[in-house]
Amino acid sequence: MRVLIAGASGQLAQAIRRTWQDHDLVVPEETVLDLSRREAISTVVAETRPQVVLNCAAFTQVDRCESEAEQAQLINATAVGWLAEACEAQNALLIQISTDYVFDGTGTRPYREDDPTSPVSVYGRTKLEGERQAARCSRHLIARTSWLYDAWGKNFLNTMVNAAGQGRSLRVVDDQRGAPTTCRALARQLKVAAEEGWQGLVHTTCQGETTWHGFAKAIFEAKGMAVDLSPCATADYPTPATRPAYSVLDGSRRAILGCDLMPGWHDALLEVIRADWK
Ligand SMILES: NC(=O)c1ccc[n+]([C@@H]2O[C@H](COP(=O)([O-])OP(=O)(O)OC[C@H]3O[C@@H](n4cnc5c(N)ncnc54)[C@H](OP(=O)(O)O)[C@@H]3O)[C@@H](O)[C@H]2O)c1
């Protein structure tokens, strides 16, 4: 399959490039496939003639989205509509990556795909609008994921390891629950999803759940680092954006659609820590 990837330098895009190597990947620089420019999108998609367009680009800085709502709307929502139009013209499958932050976090069991959404941040609201825009393309797959990280990129794992490496004591919130998900596990699942022709909305996170504090503890244990780590509450560290307190996603639809490849979050962490794939 010819696959066009938007958001080339992001952490998920890097995992896709490593995992989907047996497909014909077209990965333009972000200055070429610039999602803020409608014409750039239509030109690149028309010239590339892809079977699949995988949108890994987004305005992902959740706190900055609060003060830069217009830019968040443009990249996370409006541009997805332009991608959907361009894909429709080529009869391509649009794969849009979305987020657990479309939920408000008041749930008490893992959220299913058909549970009502109610985002509590600009990021969540614009990503939800992005889902609606993606669904304008007849052939679309919207894959919601959460707490993405890997050995590369700006993410919680690297932030924790760097902070601990400086000998700092760390306090990490212990009252937000979710599922840390590795980019490589998501990339493998998306590859199978594209090959099997999944469509619609699907939750694609690693299995199980923890808190940010539980995740940090597991990281330091796996790396054999002795760190002065203690739990704290979200209220102790106010941030511009509100985050859902509980954003675990139910993944049972994956097995209905086809091959469910998502590992447990802890096994996925160990794969990242132990594997040479950096
Ligand atoms: N990270 C998470 O925890 C998480 C959780 C749930 C869902 N997701 C979703 O998963 C997807 C991948 O996220 P990620 O973690 O890989 O994010 P990432 O590392 O921040 O990558 C996003 C990429 O999009 C690029 N981008 C921003 N504006 C652009 C534009 N106008 N044109 C083209 N590219 C542009 C960014 O470039 P610059 O860096 O130069 O701005 C960046 O390289 C996103 O849809 C995100 O919303 C992420």
The ligand as an SDF file (V2000), in Angstrom:
LIG
                    3D

 48 52  0  0  0  0  0  0  0  0999 V2000
    1.1790   12.2120   23.1370 N   0  0  0  0  0  0  0  0  0  0  0  0
    0.1390   11.6630   23.7430 C   0  0  0  0  0  0  0  0  0  0  0  0
    0.1750   11.3440   24.9370 O   0  0  0  0  0  0  0  0  0  0  0  0
   -1.1350   11.3960   22.9800 C   0  0  0  0  0  0  0  0  0  0  0  0
   -2.2200   10.8290   23.6540 C   0  0  0  0  0  0  0  0  0  0  0  0
   -3.3970   10.5720   22.9440 C   0  0  0  0  0  0  0  0  0  0  0  0
   -3.4680   10.8830   21.5960 C   0  0  0  0  0  0  0  0  0  0  0  0
   -2.3990   11.4560   20.9760 N   0  0  0  0  0  0  0  0  0  0  0  0
   -2.5210   11.7700   19.5480 C   0  0  0  0  0  0  0  0  0  0  0  0
   -1.6030   10.9380   18.8550 O   0  0  0  0  0  0  0  0  0  0  0  0
   -1.1370   11.6000   17.6810 C   0  0  0  0  0  0  0  0  0  0  0  0
    0.3730   11.5560   17.6360 C   0  0  0  0  0  0  0  0  0  0  0  0
    0.8540   12.2440   18.7830 O   0  0  0  0  0  0  0  0  0  0  0  0
    2.4020   12.3160   19.1540 P   0  0  0  0  0  0  0  0  0  0  0  0
    2.5080   12.0260   20.6000 O   0  0  0  0  0  0  0  0  0  0  0  0
    3.2190   11.5400   18.1660 O   0  0  0  0  0  0  0  0  0  0  0  0
    2.6240   13.8870   18.9820 O   0  0  0  0  0  0  0  0  0  0  0  0
    3.9530   14.7110   18.6590 P   0  0  0  0  0  0  0  0  0  0  0  0
    5.1690   13.9210   18.9740 O   0  0  0  0  0  0  0  0  0  0  0  0
    3.7370   16.0330   19.3050 O   0  0  0  0  0  0  0  0  0  0  0  0
    3.8580   14.8480   17.0920 O   0  0  0  0  0  0  0  0  0  0  0  0
    2.9240   15.6950   16.4660 C   0  0  0  0  0  0  0  0  0  0  0  0
    3.5960   16.2440   15.2380 C   0  0  0  0  0  0  0  0  0  0  0  0
    2.6730   17.0870   14.5420 O   0  0  0  0  0  0  0  0  0  0  0  0
    3.4350   18.1320   13.9900 C   0  0  0  0  0  0  0  0  0  0  0  0
    2.6640   19.2860   13.5670 N   0  0  0  0  0  0  0  0  0  0  0  0
    2.1970   20.3060   14.3260 C   0  0  0  0  0  0  0  0  0  0  0  0
    1.6260   21.2360   13.5220 N   0  0  0  0  0  0  0  0  0  0  0  0
    1.7620   20.7910   12.2500 C   0  0  0  0  0  0  0  0  0  0  0  0
    1.3920   21.3130   10.9860 C   0  0  0  0  0  0  0  0  0  0  0  0
    0.8000   22.5190   10.8470 N   0  0  0  0  0  0  0  0  0  0  0  0
    1.6780   20.5860    9.8780 N   0  0  0  0  0  0  0  0  0  0  0  0
    2.3020   19.4080    9.9670 C   0  0  0  0  0  0  0  0  0  0  0  0
    2.6940   18.8610   11.1480 N   0  0  0  0  0  0  0  0  0  0  0  0
    2.4190   19.5540   12.2700 C   0  0  0  0  0  0  0  0  0  0  0  0
    4.3880   18.4960   15.1210 C   0  0  0  0  0  0  0  0  0  0  0  0
    5.4630   19.2630   14.6410 O   0  0  0  0  0  0  0  0  0  0  0  0
    6.1540   20.3240   15.6470 P   0  0  0  0  0  0  0  0  0  0  0  0
    6.7000   19.5310   16.7940 O   0  0  0  0  0  0  0  0  0  0  0  0
    7.1760   20.9560   14.7730 O   0  0  0  0  0  0  0  0  0  0  0  0
    5.0570   21.2530   16.0820 O   0  0  0  0  0  0  0  0  0  0  0  0
    4.8260   17.1090   15.5860 C   0  0  0  0  0  0  0  0  0  0  0  0
    5.9440   16.6380   14.8700 O   0  0  0  0  0  0  0  0  0  0  0  0
   -1.7500   12.9960   17.7280 C   0  0  0  0  0  0  0  0  0  0  0  0
   -2.9230   13.0090   16.9660 O   0  0  0  0  0  0  0  0  0  0  0  0
   -2.1280   13.1820   19.1830 C   0  0  0  0  0  0  0  0  0  0  0  0
   -3.2000   14.0850   19.3430 O   0  0  0  0  0  0  0  0  0  0  0  0
   -1.2330   11.7120   21.6280 C   0  0  0  0  0  0  0  0  0  0  0  0
  1  2  1  0
  2  3  2  0
  2  4  1  0
  4  5  1  0
  4 48  2  0
  5  6  2  0
  6  7  1  0
  7  8  2  0
  8  9  1  0
  8 48  1  0
  9 10  1  0
  9 46  1  0
 10 11  1  0
 11 12  1  0
 11 44  1  0
 12 13  1  0
 13 14  1  0
 14 15  2  0
 14 16  1  0
 14 17  1  0
 17 18  1  0
 18 19  2  0
 18 20  1  0
 18 21  1  0
 21 22  1  0
 22 23  1  0
 23 24  1  0
 23 42  1  0
 24 25  1  0
 25 26  1  0
 25 36  1  0
 26 27  1  0
 26 35  1  0
 27 28  2  0
 28 29  1  0
 29 30  1  0
 29 35  2  0
 30 31  1  0
 30 32  2  0
 32 33  1  0
 33 34  2  0
 34 35  1  0
 36 37  1  0
 36 42  1  0
 37 38  1  0
 38 39  2  0
 38 40  1  0
 38 41  1  0
 42 43  1  0
 44 45  1  0
 44 46  1  0
 46 47  1  0
M  CHG  2   8   1  16  -1
M  END
$$$$
